[in-house]
Amino acid sequence: RRAASENCTLGEQAQKASLSARTKGHQKTPSQNTSRDAGEFSQPTLPVVSNDLPPKQGHGRSKSEGKRRIASLTKHRRGKQRLQRLQRIRRAEFESLPRDQQQALRLAFTSADANNGGSLDVLELPVACKALGLLPRNKSENAIFKSICEEVALLGDVDFYIFWSEAVPRIRSEFGSMRSQRFWQRFVEFDCDGSGYLSKHEVLQAIERLLMPRLDHELLDALRAGVEALFPSVRGLGKGEIDFEHFEKLVVQLEERHQRMAADRELWIITSENLSTEDISNCRHELISLHSSYMGVAAASGETGYQTLNSQQMEHLLSELGLLPRCDDAVGVFLKECGCGDIESFSFKTFMRIIRSRRLREKHSASEDMGVLFAKLDRDSSGELSLEETFELIEKLGLGPASRDERDEFEKLLFEVIGESCLSITFDRFQELALRILEHSRSIRRWEEMRTASELGFERVELLELRAAFSSLDSTGPGMVDAQRLHELVIRQCPALSN
């Protein structure tokens, strides 16, 4: 009995400890336990305290964590399925594009993928977009361009389908809206009857003017083929004509294509003519137009195949470029100044060296007058001009833009000269900018002359002869002839009109 009593006491203590640890319910009193048979507590179960076993509430948390993980895996699987569906849709959309557009997109992507990893980082993405022909024209466009590239690459490397379905459309849209005013100026200029529509011929002329001066005969033929191919798909309500909305879409497509073809054309000229970096150091931006003028004069002789130019042909070429001085034996004086007075046969490589030498002489001869005006506008004597002061100086030099469209062209040249981050310009950079503006004006004048000659039915050789005759009478100023000399020129070309 004594042993049973002791066992009973131990059992009661064990039950109390167990109940207090596991429940908050009603605990049994000792009197309730004493009425039980002593044999019930002959083998009591004492509570075991162990740090290895988690409490009962911990098992509840493990179940909830399991449910959350299952939900997360389900969500991830659904997201992966949606991504796969999106990729299939993008792949189908890409395969529906014309074959040439698919090739251009893939070529631009692979050319920028330096490690051939199948994706582009934040530095390679802008390279791919530029290779496609999406080139910013000024500082504002460049800021938008960089912002879009950084946003697209924010979450990591960009694969091919994100490149063409997200980055490229966004940049195209922003560039189109920013260039809309420029496109409208050209549309109005060639909408001669004010109908609000352009014919195919007028569209071609307007796009030629937009893409100057990076045009030659081969690029022009490609441009005409592009207009012929795309014109039916964008034609508006007018029969055989397009309105401004469709004209804008057409220009965007052709401008990208032209940028790619012009870059390839420049590489071909450099390779075929064996030009060094020094040969094109000061005139890479007009390489295509200079080569076009050179080959045009060579072709006007009637001989087939590649050939060099003689002194008379060089005179025609330099006159076309507006580089001949106004004096007797102008071509001889010009060539001696460039160190080529003893040369009788001129290759394109030699011609490029002559142009580079001429550019340096022009820069040196104009430096004194430019320096005086530059110093007057440099009010804080910092050696630099702000952008507003820069355009003021351009006006004083007589090179100022005559319209908003020309100012846009000058801003493009300014961006090419000083880059994206500069808010001011040094004297050396300003000299380069002034010469670029002068060269751009000359190239536009040449294009207008050739367009007028073509409309009037003159062949290239006739245009060269007329220009040479005009230059011989040009005494009142650059590119101008007074009435008396114009009368003499007409009589010389058409003796039957003398009466």
The 8 nearest C-alpha neighbors of each residue, nearest first, counted from 0:
[[1, 3, 2, 4, 37, 5, 6, 7],
 [2, 0, 4, 3, 5, 6, 7, 37],
 [3, 1, 5, 4, 0, 6, 7, 37],
 [4, 2, 0, 6, 37, 1, 5, 7],
 [3, 5, 7, 1, 2, 6, 0, 8],
 [6, 4, 8, 2, 7, 3, 1, 9],
 [7, 5, 3, 9, 8, 4, 40, 10],
 [6, 8, 4, 10, 5, 9, 40, 3],
 [7, 9, 5, 11, 6, 10, 4, 12],
 [10, 8, 6, 12, 7, 11, 13, 5],
 [11, 9, 13, 7, 12, 8, 43, 40],
 [10, 12, 14, 8, 13, 9, 15, 7],
 [11, 13, 9, 15, 10, 14, 16, 8],
 [14, 12, 10, 16, 11, 15, 45, 17],
 [15, 13, 17, 11, 16, 12, 18, 10],
 [16, 14, 12, 18, 13, 17, 19, 11],
 [15, 17, 13, 19, 14, 18, 20, 12],
 [18, 16, 14, 20, 15, 19, 13, 21],
 [17, 19, 15, 21, 20, 22, 16, 14],
 [20, 18, 16, 17, 21, 22, 15, 23],
 [19, 21, 17, 18, 16, 22, 23, 15],
 [22, 20, 18, 19, 17, 23, 16, 55],
 [23, 21, 18, 24, 19, 20, 17, 25],
 [22, 24, 19, 25, 21, 18, 20, 26],
 [25, 23, 22, 26, 18, 19, 21, 27],
 [24, 26, 27, 23, 22, 18, 28, 19],
 [27, 25, 24, 28, 18, 15, 19, 23],
 [26, 28, 31, 25, 29, 32, 15, 30],
 [29, 27, 31, 30, 26, 32, 11, 33],
 [28, 30, 32, 31, 33, 27, 11, 8],
 [31, 29, 33, 32, 28, 34, 27, 35],
 [32, 30, 29, 28, 33, 34, 27, 35],
 [31, 33, 29, 30, 34, 35, 28, 11],
 [34, 32, 30, 35, 31, 29, 7, 36],
 [33, 35, 32, 31, 36, 30, 37, 29],
 [36, 34, 33, 32, 37, 39, 31, 38],
 [35, 37, 38, 39, 34, 33, 40, 32],
 [38, 36, 3, 39, 40, 35, 7, 41],
 [37, 39, 41, 40, 36, 3, 42, 35],
 [38, 40, 37, 41, 36, 35, 42, 43],
 [41, 39, 43, 38, 42, 37, 7, 6],
 [40, 42, 38, 39, 43, 6, 37, 3],
 [43, 41, 40, 44, 39, 6, 38, 10],
 [42, 44, 40, 10, 41, 45, 9, 6],
 [45, 43, 46, 42, 13, 10, 14, 40],
 [44, 46, 13, 43, 47, 10, 14, 17],
 [47, 45, 17, 48, 13, 44, 16, 14],
 [48, 46, 49, 45, 44, 17, 50, 13],
 [47, 49, 46, 50, 52, 51, 45, 54],
 [48, 50, 51, 52, 47, 53, 46, 54],
 [51, 49, 52, 48, 53, 54, 47, 57],
 [50, 52, 49, 53, 48, 54, 47, 57],
 [51, 53, 50, 49, 54, 48, 55, 57],
 [54, 52, 57, 51, 55, 58, 50, 56],
 [55, 53, 57, 56, 52, 58, 50, 59],
 [54, 56, 58, 57, 53, 59, 21, 52],
 [55, 57, 59, 58, 54, 60, 53, 61],
 [58, 56, 60, 59, 54, 55, 53, 61],
 [57, 59, 61, 55, 56, 60, 62, 54],
 [60, 58, 56, 57, 62, 61, 63, 55],
 [61, 59, 57, 63, 62, 58, 64, 56],
 [62, 60, 64, 58, 59, 63, 65, 57],
 [61, 63, 65, 59, 60, 64, 66, 58],
 [64, 62, 66, 60, 65, 61, 67, 59],
 [65, 63, 67, 61, 66, 62, 68, 60],
 [66, 64, 62, 68, 63, 67, 61, 69],
 [65, 67, 63, 69, 64, 68, 70, 62],
 [66, 68, 70, 64, 65, 69, 71, 63],
 [69, 67, 71, 65, 70, 66, 72, 64],
 [68, 70, 66, 72, 71, 67, 73, 65],
 [69, 71, 67, 73, 68, 72, 74, 66],
 [72, 70, 68, 74, 73, 69, 75, 67],
 [71, 73, 75, 69, 74, 70, 76, 68],
 [74, 72, 70, 76, 71, 75, 69, 77],
 [73, 75, 71, 77, 72, 76, 78, 70],
 [76, 74, 72, 78, 73, 77, 71, 79],
 [75, 77, 79, 73, 78, 74, 72, 80],
 [76, 78, 80, 74, 79, 75, 73, 81],
 [79, 77, 75, 81, 80, 76, 74, 82],
 [80, 78, 82, 76, 77, 81, 75, 83],
 [79, 81, 77, 83, 78, 82, 76, 84],
 [82, 80, 78, 84, 83, 79, 85, 77],
 [83, 81, 85, 79, 80, 84, 86, 78],
 [82, 84, 80, 86, 85, 81, 79, 87],
 [83, 85, 81, 87, 82, 86, 80, 88],
 [86, 84, 82, 88, 83, 87, 81, 89],
 [85, 87, 89, 83, 88, 84, 90, 82],
 [88, 86, 90, 84, 85, 89, 91, 83],
 [87, 89, 85, 91, 86, 90, 92, 84],
 [90, 88, 92, 86, 91, 87, 93, 85],
 [89, 91, 87, 93, 88, 92, 86, 94],
 [90, 92, 88, 94, 89, 93, 87, 95],
 [93, 91, 89, 95, 90, 94, 88, 96],
 [94, 92, 90, 95, 96, 91, 89, 101],
 [93, 95, 91, 96, 92, 90, 101, 97],
 [94, 96, 92, 93, 91, 97, 98, 90],
 [97, 95, 93, 94, 98, 101, 100, 92],
 [98, 96, 100, 99, 101, 95, 94, 93],
 [97, 99, 101, 100, 102, 96, 94, 95],
 [100, 98, 102, 101, 97, 103, 96, 104],
 [101, 99, 103, 102, 97, 98, 104, 96],
 [102, 100, 98, 104, 99, 103, 105, 96],
 [101, 103, 99, 105, 100, 104, 106, 98],
 [102, 104, 100, 106, 101, 105, 107, 99],
 [105, 103, 107, 101, 102, 106, 100, 108],
 [106, 104, 108, 102, 107, 103, 109, 101],
 [105, 107, 103, 109, 108, 104, 102, 110],
 [108, 106, 127, 130, 104, 110, 131, 105],
 [107, 109, 105, 127, 106, 111, 110, 104],
 [108, 110, 112, 106, 111, 107, 105, 115],
 [109, 111, 107, 108, 112, 106, 127, 113],
 [110, 112, 127, 109, 108, 123, 113, 126],
 [113, 111, 109, 115, 110, 114, 119, 108],
 [112, 114, 115, 111, 110, 109, 116, 123],
 [113, 115, 116, 112, 117, 111, 118, 119],
 [116, 114, 112, 117, 113, 109, 118, 111],
 [117, 115, 114, 118, 112, 113, 119, 158],
 [116, 118, 115, 158, 112, 119, 159, 109],
 [119, 117, 158, 157, 116, 156, 159, 112],
 [120, 118, 157, 156, 123, 124, 112, 158],
 [119, 121, 156, 123, 122, 124, 157, 152],
 [120, 122, 152, 124, 123, 149, 119, 148],
 [123, 121, 120, 124, 125, 126, 119, 148],
 [122, 124, 126, 120, 119, 111, 125, 121],
 [123, 125, 127, 126, 121, 119, 122, 120],
 [126, 124, 128, 127, 123, 129, 148, 122],
 [127, 125, 123, 129, 124, 128, 111, 130],
 [128, 126, 130, 107, 111, 124, 108, 125],
 [129, 127, 125, 131, 130, 126, 133, 124],
 [128, 130, 133, 132, 126, 131, 134, 127],
 [129, 131, 127, 107, 132, 128, 126, 259],
 [130, 132, 128, 129, 107, 133, 127, 259],
 [133, 131, 255, 258, 129, 130, 259, 134],
 [134, 132, 129, 128, 131, 255, 135, 130],
 [133, 135, 129, 132, 136, 128, 258, 141],
 [136, 134, 141, 140, 137, 133, 144, 138],
 [135, 137, 411, 140, 134, 138, 414, 141],
 [138, 136, 411, 414, 140, 139, 135, 410],
 [137, 139, 141, 419, 140, 142, 414, 136],
 [140, 138, 142, 141, 137, 143, 135, 136],
 [139, 141, 135, 143, 142, 137, 138, 144],
 [140, 142, 144, 138, 135, 139, 143, 145],
 [141, 143, 139, 145, 144, 140, 146, 138],
 [144, 142, 146, 140, 141, 145, 147, 139],
 [143, 145, 141, 142, 147, 146, 140, 148],
 [144, 146, 148, 142, 143, 147, 141, 149],
 [145, 147, 143, 149, 148, 144, 142, 150],
 [148, 146, 150, 149, 144, 145, 151, 143],
 [149, 147, 145, 151, 146, 150, 152, 125],
 [148, 150, 152, 146, 147, 151, 153, 145],
 [151, 149, 153, 147, 152, 148, 146, 154],
 [150, 152, 148, 149, 153, 147, 166, 154],
 [153, 151, 149, 155, 121, 150, 154, 156],
 [152, 154, 150, 151, 155, 149, 121, 156],
 [155, 153, 152, 156, 151, 150, 157, 149],
 [156, 154, 152, 153, 157, 120, 121, 151],
 [155, 157, 120, 119, 118, 152, 158, 154],
 [158, 156, 119, 118, 152, 161, 162, 120],
 [159, 157, 118, 161, 160, 162, 117, 119],
 [158, 160, 162, 161, 163, 118, 157, 108],
 [159, 161, 162, 163, 158, 164, 89, 90],
 [162, 160, 164, 165, 158, 159, 163, 157],
 [163, 161, 159, 166, 160, 165, 164, 158],
 [162, 164, 167, 160, 161, 165, 166, 159],
 [165, 163, 161, 160, 162, 168, 166, 167],
 [166, 164, 161, 168, 167, 162, 163, 169],
 [165, 167, 162, 169, 168, 163, 170, 151],
 [166, 168, 163, 170, 169, 165, 171, 162],
 [169, 167, 171, 170, 165, 166, 172, 164],
 [170, 168, 172, 166, 171, 167, 165, 173],
 [169, 171, 173, 167, 172, 168, 174, 166],
 [172, 170, 168, 174, 169, 173, 175, 167],
 [171, 173, 175, 169, 170, 174, 168, 176],
 [174, 172, 170, 176, 175, 171, 177, 169],
 [173, 175, 177, 171, 176, 172, 178, 170],
 [176, 174, 172, 178, 173, 177, 179, 171],
 [175, 177, 179, 173, 178, 174, 172, 180],
 [178, 176, 174, 175, 179, 173, 180, 140],
 [179, 177, 175, 181, 180, 176, 174, 182],
 [178, 180, 182, 176, 181, 177, 175, 183],
 [179, 181, 183, 182, 178, 184, 177, 176],
 [182, 180, 184, 178, 183, 179, 404, 185],
 [181, 183, 179, 185, 180, 184, 186, 178],
 [182, 184, 186, 180, 181, 185, 179, 187],
 [185, 183, 181, 187, 182, 186, 188, 180],
 [184, 186, 188, 182, 183, 187, 205, 189],
 [185, 187, 183, 184, 188, 189, 190, 182],
 [186, 188, 190, 184, 185, 189, 183, 191],
 [189, 187, 185, 186, 190, 184, 191, 205],
 [188, 190, 191, 187, 186, 201, 205, 185],
 [191, 189, 187, 193, 192, 188, 197, 186],
 [190, 192, 189, 193, 188, 187, 194, 197],
 [191, 193, 194, 190, 195, 189, 196, 197],
 [194, 192, 190, 195, 191, 187, 196, 189],
 [195, 193, 196, 192, 190, 191, 197, 242],
 [194, 196, 193, 242, 190, 197, 243, 187],
 [195, 197, 242, 241, 194, 240, 190, 198],
 [198, 196, 240, 241, 201, 202, 190, 242],
 [197, 199, 240, 201, 200, 202, 239, 196],
 [198, 200, 202, 201, 203, 240, 197, 239],
 [199, 201, 203, 202, 198, 204, 197, 205],
 [200, 202, 204, 198, 203, 199, 197, 189],
 [203, 201, 199, 205, 200, 204, 197, 198],
 [202, 204, 200, 206, 201, 205, 207, 199],
 [205, 203, 207, 201, 202, 206, 208, 200],
 [204, 206, 202, 208, 207, 203, 185, 201],
 [205, 207, 209, 203, 208, 204, 202, 210],
 [208, 206, 204, 210, 205, 209, 203, 211],
 [207, 209, 205, 206, 211, 210, 204, 185],
 [210, 208, 206, 207, 211, 205, 185, 182],
 [211, 209, 207, 208, 206, 212, 213, 214],
 [212, 210, 213, 208, 209, 214, 207, 443],
 [211, 213, 214, 288, 442, 210, 285, 443],
 [214, 212, 211, 287, 288, 210, 261, 285],
 [215, 213, 212, 218, 288, 211, 219, 287],
 [214, 216, 291, 218, 217, 219, 288, 287],
 [217, 215, 219, 218, 220, 291, 214, 221],
 [216, 218, 220, 219, 215, 221, 214, 222],
 [219, 217, 221, 215, 220, 216, 214, 222],
 [218, 220, 222, 216, 217, 221, 215, 214],
 [219, 221, 217, 223, 222, 218, 216, 224],
 [222, 220, 218, 224, 219, 223, 225, 217],
 [223, 221, 219, 225, 220, 224, 218, 226],
 [222, 224, 226, 220, 225, 221, 227, 219],
 [223, 225, 221, 227, 222, 226, 228, 220],
 [226, 224, 222, 228, 223, 227, 229, 221],
 [225, 227, 223, 229, 230, 228, 224, 222],
 [226, 228, 224, 225, 230, 229, 223, 231],
 [227, 229, 225, 226, 230, 224, 231, 232],
 [230, 228, 226, 232, 231, 227, 225, 233],
 [229, 231, 226, 233, 232, 227, 228, 234],
 [232, 230, 234, 233, 229, 228, 227, 239],
 [233, 231, 229, 230, 234, 228, 235, 245],
 [234, 232, 245, 230, 231, 235, 229, 249],
 [233, 235, 241, 231, 232, 230, 240, 245],
 [236, 234, 241, 237, 242, 233, 240, 245],
 [237, 235, 238, 234, 241, 240, 242, 239],
 [236, 238, 240, 235, 239, 241, 196, 234],
 [237, 239, 240, 236, 235, 234, 241, 198],
 [238, 240, 237, 198, 234, 241, 199, 235],
 [241, 239, 198, 237, 197, 238, 196, 234],
 [242, 240, 235, 234, 196, 197, 245, 246],
 [241, 243, 196, 244, 245, 235, 195, 246],
 [242, 244, 246, 245, 247, 241, 186, 196],
 [245, 243, 247, 246, 242, 248, 241, 235],
 [244, 246, 248, 247, 233, 243, 242, 241],
 [245, 247, 243, 249, 244, 248, 242, 250],
 [246, 248, 250, 244, 245, 249, 243, 251],
 [249, 247, 245, 251, 246, 250, 252, 244],
 [248, 250, 246, 252, 247, 251, 245, 253],
 [249, 251, 253, 247, 252, 248, 254, 246],
 [252, 250, 254, 248, 249, 253, 247, 255],
 [253, 251, 249, 250, 254, 255, 256, 248],
 [252, 254, 256, 250, 255, 251, 257, 249],
 [253, 255, 257, 251, 256, 252, 250, 258],
 [256, 254, 132, 258, 257, 253, 252, 133],
 [255, 257, 253, 259, 254, 258, 260, 252],
 [256, 258, 260, 254, 259, 255, 261, 253],
 [259, 257, 132, 261, 255, 260, 256, 254],
 [260, 258, 262, 256, 257, 132, 261, 131],
 [259, 261, 257, 263, 262, 258, 264, 256],
 [260, 262, 264, 258, 263, 259, 257, 265],
 [261, 263, 265, 259, 264, 260, 258, 266],
 [264, 262, 260, 266, 261, 265, 267, 259],
 [263, 265, 261, 267, 262, 266, 260, 268],
 [266, 264, 268, 262, 267, 263, 261, 269],
 [265, 267, 269, 263, 264, 268, 270, 262],
 [266, 268, 264, 270, 265, 269, 271, 263],
 [269, 267, 265, 271, 270, 266, 272, 264],
 [270, 268, 274, 266, 272, 267, 271, 273],
 [269, 271, 273, 267, 268, 272, 266, 274],
 [270, 272, 268, 273, 269, 267, 274, 266],
 [271, 273, 269, 274, 270, 268, 348, 347],
 [274, 272, 270, 271, 269, 275, 348, 268],
 [275, 273, 269, 272, 278, 348, 270, 276],
 [274, 276, 278, 277, 273, 279, 269, 280],
 [275, 277, 278, 279, 280, 274, 269, 283],
 [276, 278, 280, 275, 279, 274, 281, 352],
 [277, 279, 275, 276, 280, 352, 274, 351],
 [280, 278, 283, 282, 277, 276, 281, 275],
 [279, 281, 277, 278, 276, 282, 283, 355],
 [282, 280, 279, 355, 283, 358, 278, 284],
 [281, 283, 279, 284, 285, 280, 286, 355],
 [282, 284, 286, 279, 285, 281, 280, 287],
 [283, 285, 282, 286, 287, 213, 281, 212],
 [286, 284, 288, 282, 283, 287, 289, 213],
 [285, 287, 283, 289, 288, 284, 290, 282],
 [286, 288, 290, 289, 285, 213, 291, 214],
 [287, 289, 291, 285, 290, 286, 213, 214],
 [290, 288, 292, 286, 291, 287, 285, 293],
 [289, 291, 293, 287, 288, 292, 294, 286],
 [290, 292, 288, 215, 294, 289, 293, 295],
 [293, 291, 295, 289, 290, 294, 288, 296],
 [292, 294, 290, 296, 295, 291, 289, 297],
 [293, 295, 297, 291, 296, 292, 298, 290],
 [296, 294, 292, 298, 297, 293, 291, 299],
 [295, 297, 299, 293, 298, 294, 292, 316],
 [296, 298, 294, 295, 299, 300, 293, 308],
 [297, 299, 295, 300, 296, 301, 294, 302],
 [300, 298, 296, 460, 301, 297, 459, 295],
 [301, 299, 298, 302, 297, 296, 460, 312],
 [302, 300, 299, 298, 303, 297, 460, 296],
 [303, 301, 300, 298, 304, 297, 299, 306],
 [304, 302, 301, 305, 298, 306, 300, 297],
 [305, 303, 306, 302, 298, 297, 301, 307],
 [304, 306, 303, 307, 297, 294, 302, 298],
 [307, 305, 304, 308, 297, 346, 302, 303],
 [306, 308, 346, 345, 344, 309, 305, 297],
 [309, 307, 345, 312, 344, 313, 297, 346],
 [308, 310, 344, 312, 311, 343, 313, 345],
 [309, 311, 313, 312, 314, 343, 308, 344],
 [312, 310, 314, 313, 309, 315, 308, 330],
 [313, 311, 315, 314, 309, 310, 308, 316],
 [312, 314, 316, 310, 311, 315, 317, 309],
 [313, 315, 311, 317, 312, 316, 330, 318],
 [316, 314, 312, 318, 313, 317, 319, 463],
 [315, 317, 313, 319, 318, 314, 312, 320],
 [318, 316, 320, 314, 322, 319, 315, 323],
 [319, 317, 321, 315, 320, 316, 323, 314],
 [318, 320, 316, 317, 321, 315, 445, 466],
 [319, 321, 317, 318, 322, 316, 441, 445],
 [322, 320, 318, 319, 323, 317, 441, 324],
 [323, 321, 317, 320, 318, 324, 319, 357],
 [322, 324, 318, 317, 321, 329, 325, 330],
 [325, 323, 329, 326, 322, 333, 330, 332],
 [326, 324, 329, 323, 327, 474, 473, 470],
 [325, 327, 329, 324, 328, 332, 323, 330],
 [328, 326, 329, 325, 332, 330, 331, 324],
 [327, 329, 331, 330, 332, 326, 333, 325],
 [330, 328, 332, 327, 326, 331, 324, 333],
 [329, 331, 333, 332, 314, 328, 334, 323],
 [332, 330, 334, 328, 333, 329, 335, 340],
 [333, 331, 329, 335, 330, 334, 336, 328],
 [332, 334, 330, 336, 331, 335, 329, 337],
 [335, 333, 340, 339, 337, 331, 336, 332],
 [336, 334, 340, 338, 332, 337, 339, 333],
 [335, 337, 333, 334, 338, 332, 339, 340],
 [336, 338, 334, 335, 339, 356, 353, 333],
 [337, 339, 335, 336, 340, 334, 341, 353],
 [340, 338, 334, 335, 342, 341, 337, 336],
 [339, 341, 335, 334, 342, 338, 331, 337],
 [340, 342, 339, 343, 335, 338, 334, 331],
 [341, 343, 339, 340, 344, 345, 310, 334],
 [344, 342, 309, 310, 341, 345, 340, 308],
 [345, 343, 309, 308, 342, 307, 346, 310],
 [344, 346, 308, 307, 349, 350, 309, 343],
 [347, 345, 307, 349, 348, 350, 308, 344],
 [346, 348, 350, 349, 351, 345, 272, 293],
 [349, 347, 351, 346, 350, 274, 272, 352],
 [350, 348, 352, 346, 347, 351, 345, 353],
 [349, 351, 347, 353, 348, 352, 346, 354],
 [352, 350, 354, 348, 353, 349, 347, 355],
 [351, 353, 355, 349, 350, 354, 278, 356],
 [352, 354, 350, 356, 351, 355, 337, 357],
 [355, 353, 357, 351, 356, 352, 358, 350],
 [356, 354, 352, 358, 357, 353, 351, 281],
 [355, 357, 353, 359, 354, 358, 337, 352],
 [356, 358, 354, 360, 355, 359, 353, 361],
 [359, 357, 361, 355, 356, 360, 354, 362],
 [358, 360, 362, 356, 357, 361, 363, 355],
 [361, 359, 363, 357, 362, 358, 364, 356],
 [362, 360, 358, 364, 363, 359, 365, 357],
 [361, 363, 359, 360, 365, 364, 366, 358],
 [362, 364, 360, 366, 361, 365, 359, 367],
 [365, 363, 361, 366, 362, 360, 367, 368],
 [366, 364, 362, 363, 367, 368, 369, 361],
 [365, 367, 369, 363, 364, 370, 368, 362],
 [366, 368, 370, 369, 365, 371, 364, 363],
 [369, 367, 371, 370, 366, 365, 372, 364],
 [370, 368, 366, 372, 367, 371, 373, 365],
 [369, 371, 373, 367, 368, 372, 366, 374],
 [370, 372, 374, 368, 373, 369, 375, 367],
 [373, 371, 375, 369, 374, 370, 376, 368],
 [372, 374, 370, 376, 371, 375, 369, 377],
 [373, 375, 377, 371, 372, 376, 370, 380],
 [376, 374, 372, 373, 377, 371, 378, 370],
 [375, 377, 373, 378, 374, 372, 388, 384],
 [378, 376, 374, 380, 375, 379, 384, 373],
 [377, 379, 376, 380, 375, 374, 381, 384],
 [378, 380, 381, 377, 382, 376, 383, 384],
 [381, 379, 377, 378, 382, 374, 383, 376],
 [382, 380, 383, 379, 377, 378, 384, 425],
 [381, 383, 380, 425, 377, 426, 384, 374],
 [384, 382, 425, 424, 381, 423, 377, 426],
 [385, 383, 423, 424, 388, 377, 389, 386],
 [384, 386, 423, 388, 387, 389, 422, 424],
 [385, 387, 389, 388, 423, 390, 384, 422],
 [388, 386, 389, 390, 385, 391, 384, 392],
 [389, 387, 391, 385, 386, 390, 384, 392],
 [388, 390, 386, 392, 387, 391, 384, 385],
 [389, 391, 393, 387, 392, 388, 394, 386],
 [392, 390, 388, 394, 389, 393, 387, 395],
 [393, 391, 395, 389, 394, 390, 388, 396],
 [392, 394, 390, 396, 399, 398, 391, 395],
 [393, 395, 399, 391, 397, 392, 396, 398],
 [396, 394, 392, 397, 393, 391, 398, 399],
 [397, 395, 393, 394, 398, 392, 399, 369],
 [396, 398, 394, 395, 399, 393, 392, 400],
 [399, 397, 393, 396, 394, 400, 437, 436],
 [398, 400, 394, 393, 397, 401, 390, 396],
 [401, 399, 405, 406, 402, 398, 403, 409],
 [400, 402, 405, 399, 403, 406, 404, 398],
 [403, 401, 405, 404, 400, 406, 407, 399],
 [402, 404, 406, 405, 407, 401, 400, 181],
 [403, 405, 407, 402, 406, 181, 408, 184],
 [406, 404, 408, 400, 402, 407, 403, 409],
 [405, 407, 409, 403, 400, 408, 404, 410],
 [408, 406, 410, 404, 405, 409, 411, 403],
 [407, 409, 405, 411, 406, 410, 412, 404],
 [410, 408, 406, 412, 411, 407, 413, 405],
 [409, 411, 413, 407, 412, 408, 414, 406],
 [410, 412, 137, 408, 414, 136, 409, 413],
 [413, 411, 409, 415, 410, 414, 416, 408],
 [412, 414, 410, 416, 411, 415, 409, 417],
 [413, 415, 418, 411, 137, 412, 416, 417],
 [416, 414, 412, 413, 418, 417, 411, 137],
 [415, 417, 413, 414, 418, 412, 432, 428],
 [418, 416, 414, 415, 413, 421, 419, 428],
 [419, 417, 414, 415, 416, 420, 421, 413],
 [418, 420, 138, 421, 414, 417, 141, 137],
 [421, 419, 418, 422, 417, 138, 423, 414],
 [422, 420, 423, 419, 417, 418, 424, 414],
 [421, 423, 385, 386, 420, 424, 419, 384],
 [424, 422, 385, 384, 421, 386, 383, 425],
 [423, 425, 383, 384, 428, 429, 385, 426],
 [426, 424, 383, 428, 427, 429, 382, 384],
 [425, 427, 429, 428, 430, 424, 383, 382],
 [428, 426, 430, 429, 425, 431, 424, 432],
 [429, 427, 431, 425, 430, 426, 424, 432],
 [428, 430, 432, 426, 431, 427, 433, 425],
 [431, 429, 433, 427, 432, 428, 426, 434],
 [430, 432, 428, 434, 429, 433, 435, 427],
 [431, 433, 429, 435, 430, 434, 428, 436],
 [434, 432, 436, 430, 435, 431, 429, 437],
 [433, 435, 437, 431, 436, 432, 438, 430],
 [436, 434, 432, 438, 437, 433, 439, 431],
 [435, 437, 439, 433, 434, 438, 432, 440],
 [436, 438, 434, 440, 435, 439, 433, 441],
 [439, 437, 435, 441, 440, 436, 434, 442],
 [438, 440, 436, 442, 441, 437, 435, 443],
 [441, 439, 437, 443, 438, 442, 444, 436],
 [442, 440, 444, 438, 439, 443, 445, 437],
 [441, 443, 445, 439, 444, 440, 212, 438],
 [442, 444, 446, 440, 445, 441, 447, 439],
 [443, 445, 441, 447, 442, 446, 448, 440],
 [446, 444, 448, 442, 443, 447, 449, 441],
 [445, 447, 443, 449, 444, 448, 450, 442],
 [448, 446, 450, 444, 445, 449, 451, 443],
 [447, 449, 445, 451, 446, 450, 452, 444],
 [450, 448, 452, 446, 451, 447, 453, 445],
 [449, 451, 447, 453, 452, 448, 446, 454],
 [452, 450, 454, 448, 453, 449, 447, 455],
 [453, 451, 449, 457, 455, 450, 454, 448],
 [452, 454, 456, 450, 455, 451, 457, 449],
 [453, 455, 451, 452, 456, 450, 457, 449],
 [456, 454, 452, 453, 457, 451, 450, 458],
 [455, 457, 453, 454, 452, 458, 451, 459],
 [458, 456, 452, 453, 455, 461, 462, 459],
 [459, 457, 461, 460, 462, 456, 453, 452],
 [458, 460, 462, 461, 299, 463, 457, 295],
 [459, 461, 463, 299, 462, 458, 464, 300],
 [462, 460, 464, 458, 463, 459, 457, 465],
 [461, 463, 459, 465, 460, 464, 466, 458],
 [464, 462, 460, 466, 461, 465, 467, 315],
 [465, 463, 461, 467, 466, 462, 468, 460],
 [466, 464, 468, 462, 467, 463, 469, 461],
 [465, 467, 469, 463, 468, 464, 470, 462],
 [466, 468, 470, 464, 465, 469, 463, 471],
 [469, 467, 465, 471, 466, 470, 464, 472],
 [468, 470, 466, 472, 471, 467, 465, 473],
 [471, 469, 473, 467, 472, 468, 466, 318],
 [470, 472, 468, 469, 473, 467, 474, 466],
 [473, 471, 470, 469, 474, 484, 480, 468],
 [474, 472, 470, 480, 471, 479, 475, 469],
 [475, 473, 476, 472, 480, 479, 477, 481],
 [474, 476, 479, 480, 473, 481, 477, 478],
 [477, 475, 479, 474, 478, 473, 480, 481],
 [478, 476, 479, 473, 475, 474, 321, 480],
 [477, 479, 476, 473, 480, 470, 475, 469],
 [478, 480, 476, 477, 473, 475, 481, 474],
 [481, 479, 473, 475, 485, 484, 474, 472],
 [482, 480, 484, 483, 485, 475, 479, 474],
 [481, 483, 485, 484, 486, 480, 487, 488],
 [484, 482, 486, 485, 481, 487, 480, 488],
 [483, 485, 487, 486, 482, 481, 488, 472],
 [484, 486, 488, 482, 483, 487, 481, 480],
 [487, 485, 483, 489, 484, 488, 482, 490],
 [488, 486, 484, 490, 485, 489, 491, 483],
 [487, 489, 485, 491, 486, 490, 484, 492],
 [488, 490, 486, 492, 491, 487, 493, 485],
 [491, 489, 494, 493, 487, 488, 492, 497],
 [490, 492, 488, 489, 493, 494, 487, 486],
 [491, 493, 489, 490, 488, 494, 465, 487],
 [492, 494, 490, 495, 491, 496, 489, 497],
 [495, 493, 490, 496, 497, 491, 492, 489],
 [494, 496, 493, 497, 498, 490, 492, 491],
 [497, 495, 494, 498, 493, 490, 489, 492],
 [496, 498, 494, 495, 490, 493, 489, 491],
 [497, 496, 495, 494, 490, 493, 489, 486]]
